[in-house]
Amino acid sequence: MTSMPALPPRSAFPQGFLFGTATSAYQIEGHRFGGAGRTHWDSFAATPGNVAGAEDGALACDHYHRWAEDLDLVAALNADVYRFSTSWARVMPEGTGPVNPQGLDFYDRLVDGMLARGLKPAVTLYHWELPQALADRGGWRNADMPDWFAEFTQAVMARIGDRVWSAAPVNEPWCVAWLSHFEGHHAPGLRDIRAAARAMHHVLLAHGRSIGVMRDLGIKNLGAVVNLEGATPASDTAEDHAAADRRDAIYNRAFLEPLFLGRYPEALLEGIASHLPDGWQDDFDTIRAPVDWIGVNYYTRRRIAAAPGAWPGYAEAPPRGPCTGIGWEIHPEGLTDFLRRVARDYSGDLPILVTENGMAGDGLTDSARITYLAAHLQALRTAIAEGVPVTGYFVWSLMDNYEWALGYAARFGLVHVDFESLARHPKASYQALARAWARDGLANGPKAP
């Protein structure tokens, strides 16, 4: 019988290194509560074939009512940071105009609850639940979206911004723009290159506008969160190498280059230049608004082969290594590679946070997840040993939740959720992390406030 790898203890990382876990609003809160407005995910899920089991986030994990219990779980994990998101439609049901007092009160209680438990609140303003009222007006394709997002930023951060430890405007802009508008797998479910190009640009511009609003409010420790995914040529042919480069340009460089270098990669512009909004070249001063850290979400890599047809002309080849329960290849070396690359090519000495990393699997005795985490934490330590300025690592996710188009079947949580009773049960991975992250000889149990 193969022994399970041990997770590296807190002492194996630099002094002050931060550990945490992450969730997102629509995936856990229960969107039917508290006066929240309809989102485009409600509409997307109600359309047959879009979401496994036609499941939605109306109830989710009922975090809206069980938030105190859930924050106790974060504290008992011996985490330093809790990364959460706000729901635009909960705060502003119509997307613009009047705010929902119940929504602001909820996030007020949530932030105070974190502080009372000694947790650092790390807020992400937007994790994909666009108000349906704005989707009806074109959503991220609409050139007014950066203005609307700035208004939302002002509304929520004027209320909680004085108490958060960090803030980022948008989670995973590739998913907001390309997965949703070009590949059609997430709301609004489009497969339209012009829509994807405009959504991408407006998301980046909204990020910059949001950073500016928060700076004006005096909020500190602002960052950007990108998801990065390796694109490995399926063979050594020139065609597969070129296809992998196009995939890398779309998935990774499309966001890192605007944020840090003020440009789009040429391999991306070859396909989208004619679809970008007029005057896009003039927006990079706003997009490049200085940030205090960069967040990297990392899960997997893809093997990419050239394919006939229109740009971008690539297809995924079968993975070569072991995979998670949803077929994502487990490739921890890719985390080291991306941390090196981000620091070398883009962010320099800026702190890097691994804002998401985790895997889908099932069972309370989740040995596969412990093995996955151990391998990725070792990959992280390799980068740190090379001098990459990584300052934190957050596991996705605190608990099993609504995993978007996969419904409730894909379980990424450290805590098992029974979706009938909504009872929470910490998994073996939760217990292993709680021991590894313990301070002052405490093996488990919540920190003192």
C-alpha positions as CSV (number, residue, x, y, z in Angstrom):
1,M,0.0,0.0,0.0
2,T,1.4,3.4,-1.0
3,S,1.8,5.8,1.8
4,M,0.2,9.3,1.5
5,P,2.7,12.2,1.1
6,A,2.9,14.6,4.0
7,L,1.9,18.2,3.4
8,P,4.8,20.6,4.2
9,P,4.4,22.4,7.5
10,R,4.1,26.2,7.9
11,S,7.7,26.2,9.0
12,A,8.8,25.0,5.5
13,F,7.8,28.4,4.1
14,P,9.2,31.9,4.6
15,Q,8.3,33.9,7.6
16,G,5.0,35.6,7.1
17,F,3.9,33.4,4.2
18,L,0.1,33.3,4.1
19,F,-2.2,30.3,3.7
20,G,-5.9,30.4,3.0
21,T,-8.8,29.0,1.1
22,A,-11.3,30.5,-1.4
23,T,-14.9,30.5,-2.4
24,S,-17.2,32.6,-4.7
25,A,-20.6,34.2,-4.0
26,Y,-22.9,32.5,-6.5
27,Q,-21.3,29.1,-5.9
28,I,-22.1,29.0,-2.2
29,E,-24.4,31.7,-1.0
30,G,-27.9,30.8,-2.2
31,H,-28.9,33.4,-4.7
32,R,-32.7,33.3,-4.0
33,F,-32.1,34.9,-0.6
34,G,-31.7,38.4,0.6
35,G,-33.1,40.4,-2.3
36,A,-30.5,39.5,-4.9
37,G,-31.4,40.2,-8.5
38,R,-31.5,37.7,-11.3
39,T,-28.1,36.8,-12.9
40,H,-27.2,35.6,-16.4
41,W,-26.2,32.3,-14.7
42,D,-29.8,31.8,-13.6
43,S,-30.9,32.1,-17.2
44,F,-28.0,30.0,-18.6
45,A,-28.8,27.2,-16.1
46,A,-32.5,27.3,-17.1
47,T,-31.6,26.6,-20.7
48,P,-31.6,22.8,-21.4
49,G,-28.2,21.3,-22.0
50,N,-26.1,24.1,-20.5
51,V,-25.6,22.8,-17.0
52,A,-25.4,19.2,-15.7
53,G,-28.8,18.4,-14.2
54,A,-30.1,21.9,-15.0
55,E,-28.8,22.8,-11.6
56,D,-28.4,26.4,-10.5
57,G,-27.2,28.5,-7.5
58,A,-30.6,29.4,-6.0
59,L,-29.8,27.4,-2.8
60,A,-26.1,26.3,-3.3
61,C,-24.6,25.8,0.1
62,D,-26.9,28.3,1.9
63,H,-23.9,30.2,3.0
64,Y,-26.1,33.3,3.2
65,H,-27.6,31.8,6.4
66,R,-24.7,29.5,7.5
67,W,-21.8,32.0,7.0
68,A,-20.8,31.9,10.7
69,E,-20.5,28.1,10.7
70,D,-18.5,28.3,7.5
71,L,-16.1,31.0,8.9
72,D,-15.6,28.8,11.9
73,L,-14.4,26.1,9.5
74,V,-12.0,28.5,7.9
75,A,-10.6,29.5,11.3
76,A,-10.3,25.9,12.4
77,L,-8.3,25.2,9.2
78,N,-5.7,27.5,10.7
79,A,-5.9,29.6,7.6
80,D,-4.6,33.2,7.6
81,V,-6.7,34.5,4.7
82,Y,-10.2,33.9,3.4
83,R,-10.7,34.8,-0.2
84,F,-14.4,35.4,-1.0
85,S,-16.3,37.3,-3.7
86,T,-19.2,39.7,-3.8
87,S,-22.3,39.2,-6.0
88,W,-23.0,42.3,-8.2
89,A,-26.6,41.2,-8.5
90,R,-26.9,40.9,-4.7
91,V,-25.6,44.4,-4.1
92,M,-27.2,46.1,-7.2
93,P,-30.1,43.9,-8.4
94,E,-30.5,45.9,-11.7
95,G,-26.7,46.2,-12.2
96,T,-26.9,50.0,-11.8
97,G,-28.9,52.4,-9.7
98,P,-30.2,51.6,-6.2
99,V,-28.3,49.3,-4.0
100,N,-29.9,46.4,-2.0
101,P,-29.4,47.2,1.7
102,Q,-29.7,43.5,2.6
103,G,-26.8,42.7,0.2
104,L,-24.5,45.3,1.7
105,D,-25.5,44.2,5.2
106,F,-24.6,40.6,4.4
107,Y,-21.1,41.5,3.2
108,D,-20.7,43.8,6.2
109,R,-21.5,40.9,8.6
110,L,-19.2,38.6,6.6
111,V,-16.2,40.8,6.8
112,D,-16.7,41.6,10.5
113,G,-17.1,37.8,11.0
114,M,-13.7,37.2,9.4
115,L,-12.0,39.9,11.5
116,A,-13.6,38.5,14.7
117,R,-11.9,35.1,13.9
118,G,-8.5,36.5,13.1
119,L,-8.9,36.0,9.3
120,K,-7.7,38.5,6.7
121,P,-10.6,39.3,4.3
122,A,-9.5,39.0,0.6
123,V,-12.4,40.2,-1.6
124,T,-12.8,39.6,-5.3
125,L,-15.5,42.0,-6.6
126,Y,-16.7,39.9,-9.6
127,H,-16.7,36.1,-9.9
128,W,-19.0,35.7,-13.0
129,E,-22.6,36.4,-11.8
130,L,-23.5,39.3,-14.0
131,P,-26.9,40.9,-13.3
132,Q,-29.3,39.8,-15.9
133,A,-30.5,43.4,-16.4
134,L,-27.0,44.2,-17.7
135,A,-26.8,41.0,-19.8
136,D,-30.0,42.2,-21.5
137,R,-28.1,45.2,-22.5
138,G,-25.2,43.2,-24.1
139,G,-23.3,42.4,-20.9
140,W,-19.5,42.5,-21.4
141,R,-19.9,43.3,-25.1
142,N,-21.3,46.7,-24.1
143,A,-18.8,49.6,-24.0
144,D,-20.6,51.0,-20.9
145,M,-19.6,48.0,-18.8
146,P,-16.5,49.6,-17.4
147,D,-18.6,52.5,-16.2
148,W,-21.2,50.2,-14.7
149,F,-18.5,48.2,-13.0
150,A,-16.9,51.3,-11.5
151,E,-20.3,52.2,-10.1
152,F,-20.6,48.7,-8.5
153,T,-17.1,49.0,-7.1
154,Q,-17.9,52.3,-5.5
155,A,-21.1,50.9,-4.0
156,V,-19.6,47.8,-2.4
157,M,-16.2,49.1,-1.4
158,A,-17.4,52.3,0.1
159,R,-19.1,49.9,2.6
160,I,-16.5,47.2,3.3
161,G,-13.3,48.6,1.8
162,D,-12.1,50.0,5.1
163,R,-11.8,46.5,6.6
164,V,-10.6,44.2,3.8
165,W,-7.0,43.0,3.7
166,S,-6.9,42.8,-0.1
167,A,-9.1,43.4,-3.1
168,A,-9.2,42.4,-6.8
169,P,-11.7,43.5,-9.4
170,V,-12.3,40.4,-11.5
171,N,-11.6,36.7,-11.1
172,E,-10.2,34.9,-14.1
173,P,-10.8,37.3,-17.0
174,W,-10.2,34.5,-19.6
175,C,-13.3,32.7,-18.3
176,V,-15.3,35.8,-18.3
177,A,-14.4,36.6,-21.9
178,W,-13.3,33.5,-23.8
179,L,-14.8,30.5,-22.1
180,S,-18.2,32.4,-22.0
181,H,-18.2,34.3,-25.3
182,F,-16.0,32.2,-27.6
183,E,-16.2,28.6,-26.4
184,G,-19.7,29.0,-25.1
185,H,-19.3,26.8,-22.0
186,H,-20.3,29.5,-19.4
187,A,-22.9,32.2,-19.3
188,P,-23.9,33.8,-21.6
189,G,-23.0,30.8,-23.7
190,L,-21.9,32.5,-26.9
191,R,-19.6,31.2,-29.6
192,D,-18.8,34.6,-31.3
193,I,-15.3,35.9,-31.9
194,R,-16.4,39.5,-32.0
195,A,-18.2,39.2,-28.7
196,A,-15.2,37.5,-27.1
197,A,-12.8,40.2,-28.3
198,R,-15.0,43.0,-27.0
199,A,-15.7,41.2,-23.7
200,M,-12.0,40.7,-23.2
201,H,-11.2,44.3,-23.8
202,H,-14.1,45.6,-21.6
203,V,-13.2,43.2,-18.8
204,L,-9.6,44.6,-18.8
205,L,-10.8,48.2,-18.9
206,A,-13.3,47.5,-16.1
207,H,-10.4,46.1,-14.0
208,G,-8.4,49.3,-14.5
209,R,-11.4,51.6,-13.7
210,S,-12.2,49.5,-10.6
211,I,-8.6,49.9,-9.4
212,G,-8.9,53.6,-9.8
213,V,-12.1,53.8,-7.8
214,M,-10.6,51.8,-5.0
215,R,-7.4,53.9,-5.0
216,D,-9.6,57.0,-4.7
217,L,-11.4,55.4,-1.7
218,G,-8.0,55.0,0.0
219,I,-8.1,51.2,-0.2
220,K,-4.8,49.4,-0.1
221,N,-3.3,46.1,-1.3
222,L,-5.1,45.9,-4.7
223,G,-4.3,43.2,-7.2
224,A,-5.3,41.3,-10.3
225,V,-6.2,37.6,-10.5
226,V,-5.6,35.6,-13.7
227,N,-6.0,32.0,-14.4
228,L,-3.0,30.5,-16.2
229,E,-2.9,27.2,-18.0
230,G,0.0,25.5,-19.8
231,A,-0.2,25.0,-23.6
232,T,2.1,22.1,-24.5
233,P,2.6,21.2,-28.2
234,A,1.2,17.8,-28.8
235,S,4.1,16.9,-31.1
236,D,7.4,18.5,-32.1
237,T,6.0,19.7,-35.4
238,A,6.2,23.4,-36.3
239,E,2.4,23.4,-36.8
240,D,1.8,22.1,-33.2
241,H,4.3,24.6,-31.7
242,A,2.5,27.5,-33.5
243,A,-0.9,26.2,-32.4
244,A,0.3,26.0,-28.8
245,D,1.7,29.5,-29.0
246,R,-1.7,30.8,-30.2
247,R,-3.4,29.0,-27.3
248,D,-0.9,30.6,-24.9
249,A,-1.6,34.0,-26.4
250,I,-5.3,33.6,-25.9
251,Y,-5.3,32.0,-22.5
252,N,-2.3,33.6,-20.7
253,R,-0.6,36.5,-22.6
254,A,-4.0,38.1,-23.5
255,F,-4.3,39.3,-20.0
256,L,-0.7,39.5,-18.6
257,E,0.6,41.6,-21.4
258,P,-2.1,44.3,-21.2
259,L,-1.9,44.4,-17.4
260,F,1.8,44.8,-17.2
261,L,3.1,45.7,-20.7
262,G,0.3,47.8,-22.1
263,R,-0.3,45.7,-25.3
264,Y,-1.9,42.6,-26.7
265,P,0.3,39.8,-28.1
266,E,0.7,39.7,-31.9
267,A,-0.4,36.1,-32.0
268,L,-3.7,37.3,-30.5
269,L,-4.1,40.4,-32.6
270,E,-3.8,38.2,-35.8
271,G,-7.3,36.9,-35.0
272,I,-9.1,39.6,-33.1
273,A,-7.7,43.0,-34.2
274,S,-10.7,43.7,-36.6
275,H,-13.2,42.8,-33.8
276,L,-11.9,45.0,-31.0
277,P,-13.8,48.2,-30.2
278,D,-12.8,51.5,-31.8
279,G,-10.0,53.3,-29.9
280,W,-8.9,50.2,-28.1
281,Q,-5.2,51.2,-28.4
282,D,-5.9,54.3,-26.2
283,D,-7.1,52.3,-23.2
284,F,-3.9,50.7,-22.0
285,D,-3.0,53.5,-19.6
286,T,-6.2,52.6,-17.7
287,I,-5.8,48.9,-18.0
288,R,-2.2,49.2,-16.7
289,A,-3.3,50.8,-13.4
290,P,-0.6,49.8,-10.9
291,V,-1.4,46.9,-8.7
292,D,0.2,45.7,-5.4
293,W,0.2,42.0,-6.2
294,I,-0.7,39.5,-8.9
295,G,-2.8,36.5,-8.2
296,V,-2.3,33.2,-10.2
297,N,-5.0,30.6,-10.4
298,Y,-3.5,27.3,-11.5
299,Y,-5.0,23.9,-12.1
300,T,-3.8,22.0,-15.1
301,R,-2.2,22.1,-18.6
302,R,-3.5,21.2,-22.1
303,R,-1.7,19.4,-24.9
304,I,-2.4,21.4,-28.1
305,A,-2.4,20.3,-31.7
306,A,-2.9,22.2,-34.9
307,A,-6.3,21.9,-36.5
308,P,-7.8,22.9,-39.8
309,G,-10.3,25.7,-40.1
310,A,-10.6,29.3,-39.0
311,W,-8.3,31.0,-36.5
312,P,-7.1,30.0,-33.9
313,G,-6.7,26.7,-35.6
314,Y,-6.0,24.4,-32.7
315,A,-7.5,21.5,-30.8
316,E,-6.8,19.7,-27.5
317,A,-5.0,16.4,-27.7
318,P,-5.5,13.7,-25.0
319,P,-3.6,14.2,-21.7
320,R,-0.5,12.2,-21.1
321,G,-0.4,12.1,-17.3
322,P,-2.8,11.3,-14.4
323,C,-6.0,13.3,-14.3
324,T,-8.4,14.6,-11.7
325,G,-12.0,13.4,-11.5
326,I,-13.1,15.8,-14.2
327,G,-10.3,14.9,-16.6
328,W,-7.8,17.7,-15.9
329,E,-4.2,16.6,-16.2
330,I,-2.3,16.8,-12.9
331,H,0.9,18.7,-13.8
332,P,2.4,20.5,-10.7
333,E,5.6,21.4,-12.6
334,G,3.4,23.9,-14.5
335,L,2.9,25.9,-11.4
336,T,6.6,26.3,-10.9
337,D,7.0,27.3,-14.6
338,F,4.2,29.9,-14.4
339,L,5.5,31.5,-11.2
340,R,8.9,31.8,-12.7
341,R,7.5,33.2,-15.9
342,V,5.2,35.8,-14.3
343,A,8.0,37.2,-12.2
344,R,10.5,37.2,-15.0
345,D,8.4,38.5,-17.9
346,Y,5.8,40.7,-16.2
347,S,5.6,41.4,-12.5
348,G,9.2,41.6,-11.4
349,D,9.5,42.0,-7.6
350,L,5.7,42.3,-7.1
351,P,4.3,39.8,-4.6
352,I,2.7,36.8,-6.3
353,L,-0.2,35.0,-4.6
354,V,-1.4,31.6,-5.7
355,T,-5.0,32.6,-5.4
356,E,-6.5,29.2,-6.4
357,N,-5.2,25.7,-6.7
358,G,-7.1,22.4,-6.1
359,M,-8.8,19.5,-7.7
360,A,-12.1,17.8,-8.1
361,G,-12.6,14.5,-6.3
362,D,-15.0,12.8,-4.0
363,G,-15.1,11.1,-0.6
364,L,-14.3,12.1,2.9
365,T,-11.0,10.2,2.8
366,D,-9.7,12.2,-0.2
367,S,-6.2,10.9,-0.4
368,A,-5.9,12.0,-4.1
369,R,-6.5,15.6,-3.1
370,I,-3.8,15.4,-0.4
371,T,-1.4,14.0,-3.0
372,Y,-2.3,16.7,-5.4
373,L,-1.8,19.5,-2.8
374,A,1.5,18.0,-1.6
375,A,2.8,18.0,-5.2
376,H,1.7,21.6,-5.9
377,L,3.0,22.9,-2.6
378,Q,6.4,21.3,-3.4
379,A,6.3,23.0,-6.8
380,L,5.6,26.3,-5.0
381,R,8.5,25.7,-2.7
382,T,10.8,25.1,-5.7
383,A,9.8,28.5,-7.1
384,I,10.4,30.2,-3.8
385,A,13.8,28.6,-3.4
386,E,14.7,30.1,-6.8
387,G,13.8,33.6,-5.5
388,V,10.3,34.0,-7.0
389,P,8.5,36.4,-4.7
390,V,5.5,34.1,-3.8
391,T,3.9,35.3,-0.6
392,G,0.7,33.2,-0.3
393,Y,-1.2,30.1,-1.3
394,F,-5.0,29.6,-1.2
395,V,-6.8,26.3,-1.8
396,W,-9.9,26.1,-4.0
397,S,-12.2,25.5,-2.4
398,L,-13.3,25.6,1.2
399,M,-16.3,23.4,0.5
400,D,-18.1,21.5,-2.2
401,N,-20.3,23.9,-4.1
402,Y,-22.0,24.8,-7.4
403,E,-19.3,24.2,-10.0
404,W,-20.9,26.2,-12.8
405,A,-21.7,24.1,-15.9
406,L,-20.7,20.9,-14.0
407,G,-23.4,21.5,-11.4
408,Y,-22.9,20.0,-8.0
409,A,-21.2,16.8,-9.1
410,A,-17.6,18.1,-9.3
411,R,-16.5,18.4,-5.7
412,F,-13.5,20.7,-5.2
413,G,-14.1,21.2,-1.4
414,L,-11.9,20.6,1.6
415,V,-15.2,20.2,3.3
416,H,-17.9,17.8,2.1
417,V,-21.4,19.2,1.7
418,D,-24.4,17.0,1.7
419,F,-26.6,18.8,-0.8
420,E,-29.8,17.3,0.7
421,S,-29.2,18.2,4.4
422,L,-26.5,20.9,3.7
423,A,-24.4,19.4,6.5
424,R,-20.7,20.1,6.4
425,H,-18.1,17.4,7.1
426,P,-14.4,18.2,6.9
427,K,-12.5,15.8,4.6
428,A,-9.1,14.2,5.3
429,S,-7.5,16.9,3.2
430,Y,-9.0,19.6,5.5
431,Q,-7.5,17.8,8.6
432,A,-4.1,17.4,6.9
433,L,-4.0,21.1,6.0
434,A,-5.1,22.1,9.5
435,R,-2.2,20.2,11.0
436,A,0.3,21.6,8.4
437,W,-0.9,25.2,8.9
438,A,-0.9,25.0,12.7
439,R,0.8,27.6,14.8
440,D,2.4,27.5,18.3
441,G,2.1,23.7,18.4
442,L,-1.7,23.7,18.0
443,A,-2.7,20.7,15.8
444,N,-6.2,22.0,15.1
445,G,-8.9,24.3,16.4
446,P,-9.8,27.9,15.6
447,K,-7.4,30.7,16.3
448,A,-8.2,33.2,19.1
449,P,-9.9,36.3,17.8
